[in-house]
């Protein structure tokens, strides 16, 4: 069941960082492959900004991360490679 509100900024950032580590990518590589600047990604993981819907869609397109995972932590539709390492 999806929560009525998205998870905390900290939880969202931690999920993105975990995926980045699983994929063995640098912060720059992870951000740029998704079409996000390294500085923009840094703002998300250092908790200066919420992950925007636009950014979440870019992560979905680049890495197959469903919005339900990014915002709520639901892992049912994650790509197998990522889900097995979480």
PyMOL commands that set and color helices and strands:
alter all, ss='L'
color gray80, all
select helices_A, chain A and resi 9-22+27-33+38-45+53-63+67-72+80-85
alter helices_A, ss='H'
color red, helices_A
deselect
rebuild
show_as cartoon
